[in-house]
């Protein structure tokens, strides 16, 4: 559906835990939806699809909402140029031990960029607005090195760092878990890993992590006894 400026019913402010994920989507910072203005966003949440012309060129970008539940929403970006331009985004709501709500944002794939690292953004949900969360919620030193064996050669480490992809999966099927994972450039490099994913479990105040190997074909994570905490 081509984006326009549809009429949109204004809703009264509600608490973060009761807002729909589509309502929270509208509050995301601009950088979370590249190429969309406020009218485009409204069209997307109402119709699950929005096409935007690319500055008068023949190419156009299309956003679609892939999955939406009570506490999770996934949306995707594609470019009609056929150059493999694609991005996938997720948002997920969690409740804190104090009864407040936070919103996680992750970009977990992108064929346009050369970057190998995708960070997790955390926002506090307050009324009808999102504010950056400054608390240290994730385990310390959460980078490629947590997946490497102690005996990994010094020369191998920078190669793994530069050629592998590191990203977050907000895990739509779990209420209180997300996954930080590494995707290797070559299966031959797997011999240097203690695991290829870390399951991060939300305690209500912070995340604790357990490293293991994930079998993609079974979408199953077999964890080791190693627990990574703050």
N, C-alpha and C positions, 0 to 999 in steps of 0.2 A: 504494500500500500504506500502510495506517494504521500509524504508528510505534508500536512497543512497546519492550520492553527485551529483545532477543534474547540468547541465549547467544552469547558471543564468545570464540573461542579466543585466548588470550594468546600472543604470539610473542616469541621471544628478541630482544634488541636486535641490530640489524645496522647496518652502515655506511650512510651516507646515500645512496651511489651504488647500493646494492643493494636498498633498500626500495622497495616498490611505491608508486605514486602514491596508491593508496587508503589505505595505511598513513600516508603523509605528510599526507593530508587529515585524518586523525584528530588530528593534532598541531597543526592551525591554531589560532590564537587565536580566542576566542569571537566577536569582531567580524567574522570572515571568514565566519561562517555564522549570520546573525541569526535568532533564533527556534528554533534547534536546541540541544538538550542532548546530552550524550555518548551516550546511548542512541539518540537520533534519528540521530546521525551514523553509528553502527554499522549501523543499519537501512539507511541510504542507501547505504553502500558495499557492502552485501551484496545489495541488491535493485535498486539504481539508481533508487529512488523512495521518497519518504517524505512522508506527509501529516500535518500537525500542526494540531489544532484551535486556533482563535484565541480563547483565554480564554473558552470556553463559548459563543461566538457561532456563528452558522451559517457564517460565513466560515472558511476554512481556508487555510493556506499549504502549498504543495507544492514540494518540492525534487526535482529529477531530475538524474542524471548523464548528460550528453549525449555526451561523448567522453572516452575514457580510453586512453592509450598508455603506453609504458614511462617516458616523461619528461614527460607532459602530461595534465592532467585539466581538463575544463570542466563546471561544474554551474550549474543555473539555479533561480531562485526565481520562483514565481507565486502570486498571491492570487486565491482563488475569488470575490472580491467583484465581479469584472468591471469594475473601475475602471482597468484598464490597469496594474496593479501587477506589475512584472516586473523581475528583475535577472539579470545574467549574470556569472559569476565564472570565472576561470581560474587555475590554478597550473602552474608549469613548473620543471623541475629543470635546472640547468646545472652543469657541472664546472669547477672553477678550475684554473689552471696548477699549483697545488700539490697537486692531486689531491683536494681537498675538494669538497663539493657545497653549492650554495646553492639556495634555493627562491624563485621569483618569485610574487607574488600580485597580481592585477589585477581590478578590477571595471570592466567595459567598457561596461555599459549599465544604465540604471535609469530606469524611467518613473515612479517614486514621488517622486524627489528633484528639487529645482529646481537643484541644483548643476550647473556646467558643467565641472568639473575632477575627474578621477579619477587618483589617484596610484598609483605602483607601489611595492609593499612588498617588501623583500628580507629573507630569513631565512637564517641559517646552519643547516645540517642537522648535528646532533651527536647521534649515538646515536639515542635515541628522543625527542628534543626539538628544538624550533625556537627559535632566539634571534635577535633583530633584528640585522641587519647594519648596522654604522655606517660602513662604507667608502663613499667617494664613487665609485660605479660608473658613474653616468650622466654625459653631457656637461653642462657648466655651462649655466645659464640655459635650462633645458628648459621653455619655456612657449610661449604663443601667438605671441610676438614673433619666434621663429625662422622662422616661415612667411611673414612679411610682407616685401614689397619695401621697399627703402630709401626710395623716394619715396612711401610710403603717407602720406596726410595725417594730421596730428596728431589731428584730430577723428575720424578713422575708426578709429584704433587702439583706443580704449576701447569703441567699438561692437562691433568684432570680438571683443574680449576678453569682453564681457558676453553676447553672443548666440550664440557658437559653443561647441561641445562639444570637449573635449580628453580623450583617453583612450588607453590602451595596449591593443594586441592582442598576445597572447603567441604567436601564430602557430604553431599545432599542426603545420603542414607543414614547419617549419624547425627544425633541431637547435640552431642557435646564433644565431638572429635573432628579434627582436621588433619591433613597430611602434608608434611614437607618432604619433597622427594628430589632425587637426582636422576637424570637421564643421561647415560653415557654416550659418547660418540662411537665407541666400539665395545662390543660384548667382551672382547679380550681384556678390557680394563676391569671387569667385574672381580677378578682375582684380588684386587687391592681393596675391596670394600668389605666392611663388616655388616653392611645393609644398604639398601637403595631407597629406603623411606623411613621417616620418623612419624609415628602416630602421636599427635599432640592432643592430650585430653584436658578439657577445661574443668578446673576445680571449682569455679565460681569466683576465683580471685586471680588465677594465673594458669598457664599451661604447663603440664609435665609431659615429657616425651619418652617414647620407647622406640629404639631402632630395630629394624628387621628387613627382610626381603619381601617385596611385593611381587606376586605373580599376576601380571597384567591380564593374562587370558582368563584367570579365575577371579580377578578383582579381589584378591585376598591377601592379607598381610600376615606373614608369620614372623612374630617378633622374637628377639633374643631376650636374654635376661638383663641386658644393659638398659638402665633407665637414666635419662638425661634430664636434670632438673635445673632450676634457676641457681 
